[in-house]
């Protein structure tokens, strides 16, 4: 059929359509002619606004449905509608304030005594005595605190004393000025090199270009890895609406990264063994995915995600893959050498592009020391910020902070050099053996069960028979500071060198606490148990978030 024949055939159809359209226009004009033009304009604008809002609601619901499933999407939609009922939102706010007041109860009296102005006359050296007095009021954490303090022994001797002395020697140094403090620059480079060697940098499978920098902690290391991956993927593949996929068990630092860097965050479920479901991760990957995450181990339950499977997935899809070793970095390499069954987790795994490793945990360095590592320099380049047009001169910075503490870097270097491989092997053997004894002991306490099969030094436990948060409150009354978890409701202990000689006391106190709760199920309503229990069950996570923000706003 020629073009002329086609046009001749379709002409009657176009004529009929035109006539119908003209008739519709005439009917519409006749109908609207009864109204003032201004009302027609207002009605048109109102309809457009309502349609726009409806479309945004549909799109938001679709995104929520795709990301969190039908159940969560329906719950959030229902709660949003409930809040529109007159008086409902005020009632919710009132109940929120009750929870906030309870959380703040112990702080209000103390804050009334806090200083709000400089003293008229300085205290001079007497301020040291005041510091000591304030420190004496802190909780006695020795041997009874989950994680937090990883060095063994007393603060005034041994490795504690060594790290403190190293810190004091470099208390006024700043690596921002490498020409003035070249020693600090050397310490940082050596800490990064020694750390990267633990994770396969010397192995040919790593590619021979592993590099990195020191940061202020695991969160900053994660922030830097995510930011660098985002910019790298934008430069490499033009991704402008980046997305990150994390296990539901991944650290909350990834939520920070998503908020700070405008990245959409998608969560993959874990399987029954509490390790991320790789197939679920695979289904979430799309053209905007820049990075996926695996933990080694995860903070809540101490299990290692399937790093090799995730690496193969990332490599096949051409995206970045970050391994979170903030907790396990200075345990897993040595545990593997000691013969513990540790799965692959480092740069010898194809597909791994970055890692975060905390020195201030099992590296036994001073608080505020971590390392972020990259497979090659091409990715790390996107971490740096270079400023060329500032009137203050040329400026380049490797991480979030400008000025940094040379004392922390020196303390980390001193810790690693003082311990050496033999020292770390010895400390890892102690904490691994202790954690296994604790795990076994918990499993023998009637009413408790261990979550999953911990690969390392974190042991999480729950109960099907009693309120585990009340057990935590009883333990707290005995001086123990454990971590409350939820989904599922549980608590965990992160075993450190502080616990090496106290596991029997811990297990004894835990069993007695369980028995107390069993015998008095209606008690302990004044502690944190009701709050944690309610937060775990509350379907509206937005309300829980509002409570946390309000609490933080009044306590810092």
C-alpha positions as CSV (number, residue, x, y, z in Angstrom):
1,X,0.0,0.0,0.0
2,X,1.4,3.4,-1.0
3,X,1.4,6.4,1.3
4,X,-1.3,8.1,-0.8
5,X,-3.6,5.1,-0.6
6,X,-3.1,4.9,3.2
7,X,-4.0,8.6,3.6
8,X,-7.1,8.2,1.4
9,X,-8.2,5.3,3.4
10,X,-7.7,7.0,6.8
11,X,-9.2,10.4,5.9
12,X,-12.8,9.5,6.7
13,X,-11.7,8.2,10.1
14,X,-9.9,11.5,10.9
15,X,-12.9,13.5,9.8
16,X,-15.2,11.6,12.0
17,X,-12.8,11.9,15.0
18,X,-12.5,15.7,14.3
19,X,-16.3,16.1,14.2
20,X,-16.7,14.2,17.5
21,X,-14.0,16.3,19.1
22,X,-15.6,19.5,18.0
23,X,-19.0,18.3,19.3
24,X,-17.4,17.5,22.7
25,X,-15.8,20.9,22.8
26,X,-19.1,22.6,22.0
27,X,-21.0,20.6,24.7
28,X,-18.3,21.4,27.3
29,X,-18.4,25.1,26.4
30,X,-22.2,25.2,26.6
31,X,-22.1,23.4,30.0
32,X,-19.4,25.7,31.4
33,X,-20.9,28.9,30.0
34,X,-23.3,29.0,33.0
35,X,-20.4,29.6,35.4
36,X,-18.2,32.6,36.0
37,X,-14.8,32.2,34.2
38,X,-12.9,32.6,37.5
39,X,-14.8,29.7,39.0
40,X,-13.9,27.5,36.0
41,X,-10.2,28.5,36.4
42,X,-10.3,27.7,40.2
43,X,-12.1,24.4,39.6
44,X,-9.5,23.5,36.9
45,X,-6.6,24.3,39.2
46,X,-8.2,22.4,42.1
47,X,-8.7,19.3,39.9
48,X,-5.1,19.5,38.7
49,X,-3.8,19.7,42.3
50,X,-6.0,16.8,43.4
51,X,-5.0,14.7,40.5
52,X,-1.3,15.5,41.2
53,X,-1.6,14.6,44.8
54,X,-3.4,11.4,44.0
55,X,-0.7,10.5,41.5
56,X,2.0,11.2,44.0
57,X,0.2,9.0,46.5
58,X,-0.1,6.2,44.0
59,X,3.6,6.5,43.1
60,X,4.6,6.6,46.8
61,X,2.5,3.5,47.6
62,X,4.0,1.7,44.6
63,X,7.6,2.5,45.7
64,X,6.8,1.4,49.2
65,X,5.1,-1.8,47.9
66,X,8.2,-2.6,45.7
67,X,10.6,-1.9,48.6
68,X,8.9,-3.2,51.7
69,X,6.1,-5.5,50.5
70,X,2.3,-5.4,50.5
71,X,1.8,-5.8,54.3
72,X,4.1,-2.8,55.3
73,X,2.7,-0.6,52.5
74,X,-0.9,-1.2,53.6
75,X,0.0,-0.6,57.3
76,X,1.6,2.7,56.5
77,X,-1.3,3.8,54.2
78,X,-3.8,2.8,56.9
79,X,-1.9,4.7,59.7
80,X,-1.5,7.8,57.5
81,X,-5.3,7.8,57.0
82,X,-5.9,7.3,60.7
83,X,-3.8,10.4,61.5
84,X,-6.1,12.5,59.3
85,X,-9.0,11.8,61.7
86,X,-9.6,14.8,63.9
87,X,-7.9,14.3,67.3
88,X,-6.1,11.2,66.3
89,X,-2.8,12.9,65.6
90,X,-3.0,14.8,68.9
91,X,-3.6,11.5,70.8
92,X,-0.5,9.9,69.1
93,X,1.6,12.9,70.0
94,X,0.4,12.7,73.6
95,X,1.4,9.0,73.8
96,X,4.7,9.8,72.2
97,X,5.5,12.4,74.9
98,X,4.7,9.9,77.6
99,X,7.4,7.6,76.2
100,X,9.9,10.4,75.7
101,X,9.3,11.6,79.3
102,X,10.0,8.1,80.5
103,X,13.2,7.9,78.5
104,X,14.4,11.2,79.8
105,X,13.5,10.6,83.5
106,X,17.0,9.7,84.6
107,X,18.5,12.6,82.6
108,X,16.4,15.6,83.7
109,X,17.7,15.9,87.3
110,X,21.3,15.5,86.2
111,X,21.1,18.1,83.4
112,X,19.8,20.7,85.9
113,X,23.3,20.7,87.4
114,X,25.2,20.9,84.1
115,X,27.3,24.0,83.5
116,X,26.0,26.5,80.9
117,X,28.6,29.2,81.2
118,X,32.4,29.5,81.6
119,X,33.5,29.8,85.2
120,X,34.4,33.5,86.0
121,X,37.8,32.3,87.2
122,X,39.5,29.3,85.7
123,X,40.1,26.2,87.8
124,X,43.6,25.7,86.7
125,X,45.1,22.3,87.4
126,X,42.2,21.6,89.8
127,X,40.1,20.8,86.7
128,X,42.0,17.4,86.6
129,X,40.5,16.6,90.0
130,X,37.1,17.5,88.8
131,X,37.6,15.3,85.8
132,X,38.5,12.4,88.0
133,X,35.5,13.0,90.2
134,X,33.1,13.0,87.2
135,X,34.8,9.9,85.8
136,X,34.3,8.1,89.1
137,X,30.5,8.5,88.6
138,X,30.5,6.6,85.3
139,X,29.2,3.1,85.2
140,X,31.6,0.4,86.3
141,X,32.1,-1.2,82.9
142,X,35.0,-3.5,83.7
143,X,34.0,-7.0,82.6
144,X,30.3,-6.2,82.5
145,X,29.8,-4.2,79.3
146,X,28.9,-5.7,75.9
147,X,31.5,-4.5,73.5
148,X,32.4,-0.8,74.1
149,X,35.8,-1.5,75.7
150,X,37.8,-4.1,74.0
151,X,41.2,-3.9,75.7
152,X,41.6,-6.2,78.7
153,X,42.9,-5.4,82.2
154,X,43.0,-2.0,84.0
155,X,43.1,1.4,82.4
156,X,46.3,2.3,84.3
157,X,48.5,-0.6,83.1
158,X,49.4,-2.9,80.3
159,X,48.1,-2.2,76.8
160,X,45.8,0.5,78.1
161,X,48.8,2.4,79.5
162,X,50.8,2.0,76.3
163,X,48.0,3.4,74.1
164,X,47.4,6.3,76.5
165,X,51.1,7.2,76.4
166,X,51.2,7.1,72.6
167,X,48.1,9.3,72.4
168,X,49.6,11.9,74.8
169,X,52.8,12.1,72.8
170,X,50.9,13.2,69.7
171,X,47.9,15.0,71.3
172,X,48.5,18.2,69.4
173,X,49.4,16.9,66.0
174,X,47.2,17.1,62.8
175,X,47.7,15.1,59.6
176,X,46.2,18.1,57.7
177,X,49.7,19.5,57.9
178,X,52.0,16.7,56.6
179,X,54.9,19.1,56.2
180,X,54.8,19.8,59.9
181,X,53.9,16.3,61.2
182,X,55.4,13.8,58.7
183,X,55.6,11.2,61.4
184,X,51.8,11.1,61.6
185,X,51.5,10.7,57.8
186,X,53.8,7.8,58.0
187,X,51.9,6.2,60.8
188,X,48.6,6.5,58.9
189,X,50.2,5.0,55.8
190,X,51.6,2.1,57.7
191,X,48.3,1.4,59.6
192,X,46.5,1.2,56.3
193,X,49.2,-1.0,54.7
194,X,49.3,-3.4,57.7
195,X,45.5,-3.6,57.8
196,X,45.2,-4.2,54.1
197,X,47.7,-7.0,54.3
198,X,45.3,-8.8,56.7
199,X,42.7,-8.8,53.9
200,X,44.6,-10.2,50.9
201,X,46.4,-7.1,49.5
202,X,49.6,-9.2,49.1
203,X,47.6,-11.9,47.3
204,X,47.5,-11.8,43.5
205,X,43.7,-12.2,43.5
206,X,43.4,-8.7,45.1
207,X,44.9,-7.1,42.0
208,X,47.8,-5.5,43.9
209,X,46.3,-2.1,44.2
210,X,44.5,-2.2,47.6
211,X,44.6,1.2,49.2
212,X,42.7,3.2,51.8
213,X,42.7,5.8,54.6
214,X,42.0,6.1,58.3
215,X,38.7,7.5,59.5
216,X,37.1,8.4,62.9
217,X,35.2,5.2,63.1
218,X,33.2,2.5,61.4
219,X,30.4,4.9,60.4
220,X,32.7,7.3,58.6
221,X,34.4,4.4,56.9
222,X,31.0,3.2,55.6
223,X,30.0,6.7,54.6
224,X,33.2,7.1,52.6
225,X,32.8,3.8,50.9
226,X,29.2,4.5,49.9
227,X,30.0,8.1,48.7
228,X,33.0,6.9,46.7
229,X,31.0,4.0,45.1
230,X,28.2,6.5,44.3
231,X,30.5,8.9,42.5
232,X,32.5,6.1,40.8
233,X,29.3,4.5,39.4
234,X,28.1,7.9,38.2
235,X,31.4,8.5,36.4
236,X,31.5,4.9,35.0
237,X,27.9,4.2,34.1
238,X,26.1,7.5,34.4
239,X,23.9,6.5,37.4
240,X,22.1,9.6,38.6
241,X,19.4,8.0,40.8
242,X,21.6,5.7,42.9
243,X,20.3,2.8,45.0
244,X,22.0,0.7,47.6
245,X,21.0,-2.8,48.7
246,X,21.7,-3.9,52.3
247,X,20.6,-6.8,54.5
248,X,18.0,-6.0,57.1
249,X,20.7,-6.9,59.6
250,X,23.2,-4.4,58.2
251,X,24.5,-1.6,60.4
252,X,22.4,1.7,60.7
253,X,25.4,3.6,59.2
254,X,24.0,2.7,55.8
255,X,20.8,4.5,56.6
256,X,22.9,7.5,57.4
257,X,24.8,7.2,54.1
258,X,21.5,7.0,52.2
259,X,20.1,10.1,54.0
260,X,23.3,12.1,53.7
261,X,24.1,11.3,50.0
262,X,20.5,11.1,48.6
263,X,20.7,7.4,47.8
264,X,17.6,5.2,47.8
265,X,18.0,2.3,50.3
266,X,16.6,-1.1,49.6
267,X,16.6,-3.9,52.3
268,X,17.0,-7.6,51.5
269,X,15.6,-10.1,54.0
270,X,17.7,-12.7,55.8
271,X,17.1,-16.4,55.8
272,X,16.4,-18.6,58.8
273,X,20.1,-18.7,59.5
274,X,20.1,-14.9,59.7
275,X,22.4,-14.5,56.7
276,X,21.2,-12.3,53.9
277,X,19.2,-14.0,51.1
278,X,21.3,-13.6,48.0
279,X,18.4,-14.4,45.7
280,X,16.4,-11.6,47.3
281,X,19.4,-9.2,46.7
282,X,19.5,-10.3,43.1
283,X,15.8,-9.5,42.6
284,X,16.3,-6.0,44.0
285,X,19.2,-5.1,41.6
286,X,18.3,-2.7,38.8
287,X,19.9,-0.1,36.5
288,X,20.2,2.3,39.4
289,X,22.0,-0.1,41.9
290,X,25.5,1.2,42.7
291,X,26.5,-1.0,45.6
292,X,25.4,-4.1,47.6
293,X,26.6,-4.8,51.2
294,X,27.5,-7.9,53.1
295,X,28.5,-8.0,56.8
296,X,31.4,-10.1,58.3
297,X,29.8,-10.4,60.8
298,X,26.6,-8.5,61.3
299,X,26.4,-6.5,64.5
300,X,23.1,-8.0,65.8
301,X,23.7,-11.7,65.6
302,X,27.4,-12.3,64.8
303,X,26.9,-14.3,61.6
304,X,28.8,-13.7,58.3
305,X,26.8,-13.1,55.2
306,X,27.6,-15.2,52.1
307,X,30.4,-13.0,50.9
308,X,31.5,-15.2,47.9
309,X,28.0,-15.4,46.5
310,X,27.5,-11.7,46.9
311,X,30.8,-11.0,45.3
312,X,29.9,-13.1,42.3
313,X,26.6,-11.4,42.0
314,X,28.2,-7.9,42.1
315,X,30.9,-8.9,39.6
316,X,28.4,-10.3,37.2
317,X,26.2,-7.2,37.4
318,X,29.1,-4.7,37.2
319,X,28.3,-3.0,40.6
320,X,30.3,-2.3,43.7
321,X,30.3,-4.6,46.8
322,X,31.2,-3.4,50.3
323,X,32.1,-5.9,53.0
324,X,31.5,-4.5,56.5
325,X,34.3,-5.7,58.7
326,X,34.0,-3.0,61.3
327,X,33.5,-5.6,64.0
328,X,35.3,-8.6,62.5
329,X,38.3,-7.0,60.9
330,X,40.8,-7.8,63.6
331,X,39.3,-11.2,64.5
332,X,38.5,-13.1,61.4
333,X,42.0,-13.1,59.8
334,X,43.5,-14.4,63.0
335,X,40.6,-16.8,63.8
336,X,41.1,-18.3,60.4
337,X,44.8,-18.9,61.1
338,X,43.9,-20.5,64.4
339,X,41.7,-23.0,62.6
340,X,38.2,-21.7,63.2
341,X,35.8,-22.4,60.3
342,X,35.7,-18.9,58.9
343,X,34.3,-18.5,55.3
344,X,36.0,-16.2,52.7
345,X,35.5,-12.5,53.4
346,X,38.4,-10.4,52.0
347,X,39.8,-9.0,48.8
348,X,40.7,-12.4,47.5
349,X,37.0,-12.8,46.8
350,X,36.3,-11.5,43.3
351,X,33.8,-8.7,43.3
352,X,34.7,-7.1,46.6
353,X,35.4,-3.4,46.0
354,X,35.6,-1.9,49.5
355,X,35.8,-2.7,53.2
356,X,35.5,-1.0,56.5
357,X,37.7,-2.2,59.4
358,X,37.7,-0.7,62.9
359,X,41.0,-0.5,64.8
360,X,39.3,0.7,67.9
361,X,37.5,-2.6,68.4
362,X,39.4,-5.8,68.3
363,X,42.4,-3.9,66.9
364,X,42.7,-2.6,70.5
365,X,43.4,0.9,69.4
366,X,42.1,4.2,70.8
367,X,38.5,5.1,70.3
368,X,37.9,6.9,67.0
369,X,40.2,4.8,64.7
370,X,39.0,2.9,61.7
371,X,40.2,2.1,58.2
372,X,38.3,2.2,54.9
373,X,39.9,0.1,52.1
374,X,39.4,-0.1,48.3
375,X,40.3,-2.7,45.8
376,X,42.0,0.0,43.6
377,X,42.9,3.7,43.4
378,X,40.3,4.4,40.7
379,X,37.5,3.9,43.2
380,X,39.3,5.7,46.1
381,X,39.9,8.8,44.0
382,X,36.2,9.5,44.3
383,X,36.5,9.8,48.1
384,X,38.8,12.8,48.0
385,X,37.6,16.5,47.9
386,X,39.9,18.9,46.0
387,X,39.2,22.6,46.0
388,X,41.2,24.7,43.5
389,X,39.5,28.1,43.5
390,X,39.5,28.9,47.3
391,X,41.1,32.2,48.3
392,X,42.8,30.3,51.1
393,X,44.9,28.3,48.6
394,X,44.8,24.8,47.1
395,X,43.0,22.3,49.4
396,X,42.7,18.6,49.4
397,X,41.1,16.3,52.0
398,X,40.8,12.5,52.0
399,X,37.7,12.1,54.3
400,X,34.9,13.8,56.0
401,X,37.0,15.7,58.5
402,X,39.5,18.4,57.6
403,X,41.6,18.5,60.8
404,X,42.1,15.1,62.4
405,X,43.7,13.9,65.5
406,X,47.3,12.7,65.0
407,X,47.1,11.2,68.5
408,X,44.5,8.7,67.4
409,X,46.5,7.7,64.4
410,X,49.6,7.3,66.6
411,X,47.7,5.3,69.2
412,X,46.4,2.9,66.5
413,X,49.9,2.5,65.1
414,X,51.3,1.9,68.5
415,X,48.7,-0.7,69.3
416,X,49.3,-2.7,66.1
417,X,53.1,-2.5,66.4
418,X,53.0,-3.4,70.1
419,X,50.9,-6.5,69.7
420,X,52.1,-7.8,66.3
421,X,50.7,-11.0,64.8
422,X,51.4,-13.1,67.9
423,X,49.6,-10.7,70.2
424,X,46.5,-10.6,68.0
425,X,46.5,-14.4,67.7
426,X,46.6,-14.7,71.4
427,X,43.8,-12.1,72.1
428,X,41.6,-13.6,69.4
429,X,42.0,-17.1,70.8
430,X,40.9,-15.8,74.2
431,X,37.8,-14.0,72.9
432,X,36.8,-16.8,70.5
433,X,37.1,-19.5,73.2
434,X,35.2,-17.3,75.7
435,X,32.4,-16.6,73.3
436,X,32.0,-20.3,72.5
437,X,31.7,-21.1,76.2
438,X,29.2,-18.4,76.7
439,X,27.2,-19.6,73.7
440,X,27.2,-23.1,75.0
441,X,26.2,-21.9,78.5
442,X,23.3,-19.9,77.2
443,X,21.9,-22.8,75.2
444,X,21.8,-24.8,78.5
445,X,19.6,-22.3,80.3
446,X,16.0,-23.4,80.2
447,X,13.8,-20.8,78.4
448,X,16.6,-19.3,76.3
449,X,17.9,-20.0,72.8
450,X,20.8,-18.7,70.8
451,X,19.9,-17.0,67.5
452,X,21.6,-18.6,64.5
453,X,25.1,-20.0,64.6
454,X,27.5,-17.2,65.5
455,X,30.7,-17.1,63.5
456,X,32.6,-14.9,65.9
457,X,32.3,-13.1,69.2
458,X,28.7,-11.8,69.2
459,X,26.2,-14.1,70.9
460,X,22.5,-13.1,70.5
461,X,19.8,-14.9,72.5
462,X,16.0,-14.8,72.9
463,X,13.2,-16.6,74.5
464,X,9.8,-18.1,73.5
465,X,8.7,-18.4,77.2
466,X,9.3,-15.0,78.7
467,X,10.0,-11.3,78.0
468,X,13.6,-11.2,77.1
469,X,13.7,-7.4,77.7
470,X,12.7,-7.9,81.3
471,X,15.7,-10.3,81.6
472,X,17.8,-7.5,80.2
473,X,16.5,-5.2,82.9
474,X,17.3,-7.6,85.7
475,X,20.8,-8.0,84.3
476,X,21.2,-4.3,84.2
477,X,20.2,-4.1,87.9
478,X,23.2,-6.4,88.5
479,X,25.6,-4.1,86.6
480,X,25.5,-5.7,83.2
481,X,25.2,-3.5,80.1
482,X,24.0,-5.7,77.2
483,X,22.5,-4.7,73.8
484,X,18.8,-5.0,73.3
485,X,17.8,-6.1,69.8
486,X,14.4,-6.5,68.0
487,X,12.9,-8.3,65.1
488,X,13.2,-10.8,66.7
489,X,13.1,-9.6,70.3
490,X,16.5,-10.6,71.7
491,X,19.6,-9.3,73.4
492,X,23.3,-9.9,72.7
493,X,26.7,-9.8,74.3
494,X,29.7,-8.8,72.3
495,X,32.6,-10.6,74.0
496,X,35.8,-8.7,74.5
497,X,39.0,-9.3,76.5
498,X,37.1,-7.8,79.4
499,X,35.0,-10.9,79.6
500,X,37.7,-13.5,79.4
501,X,37.6,-14.2,83.2
502,X,34.0,-13.5,83.9
503,X,32.0,-15.8,81.7
504,X,31.0,-18.0,84.7
505,X,29.6,-15.0,86.6
506,X,27.8,-13.8,83.4
507,X,26.1,-17.2,82.9
508,X,25.2,-17.4,86.6
509,X,23.7,-13.9,86.7
510,X,21.8,-14.7,83.4
511,X,20.3,-17.9,84.7
512,X,19.2,-16.3,87.9
513,X,17.7,-13.3,86.0
514,X,15.7,-15.7,83.8
515,X,14.4,-17.4,86.9
516,X,13.4,-14.1,88.5
517,X,11.4,-13.1,85.5
518,X,9.8,-16.5,85.3
519,X,8.7,-16.2,89.0
520,X,7.6,-12.6,88.7
521,X,6.2,-12.1,85.1
522,X,4.2,-9.1,86.1
523,X,7.1,-7.1,87.5
524,X,9.7,-4.9,85.9
525,X,7.3,-2.6,84.2
526,X,9.3,0.5,85.2
527,X,12.4,-0.4,83.2
528,X,13.1,-0.3,79.5
529,X,11.4,-3.6,78.8
530,X,7.9,-2.0,78.1
531,X,9.5,0.6,75.8
532,X,11.5,-2.0,73.8
533,X,8.6,-4.4,73.7
534,X,6.2,-1.7,72.4
535,X,8.8,-0.4,69.8
536,X,9.3,-3.9,68.5
537,X,5.6,-4.5,68.0
538,X,4.6,-1.0,66.8
539,X,3.7,-1.3,63.1
540,X,4.2,2.5,62.5
541,X,8.0,2.8,62.3
542,X,7.6,6.5,61.6
543,X,6.2,7.0,65.1
544,X,9.1,5.1,66.6
545,X,11.5,7.3,64.6
546,X,9.7,10.5,65.8
547,X,10.2,9.3,69.4
548,X,13.9,8.7,68.9
549,X,14.4,12.1,67.2
550,X,12.5,13.9,70.0
551,X,14.6,12.1,72.6
552,X,17.9,12.9,70.9
553,X,16.9,16.5,70.5
554,X,16.4,17.0,74.2
555,X,19.5,15.0,75.4
556,X,22.4,16.5,73.4
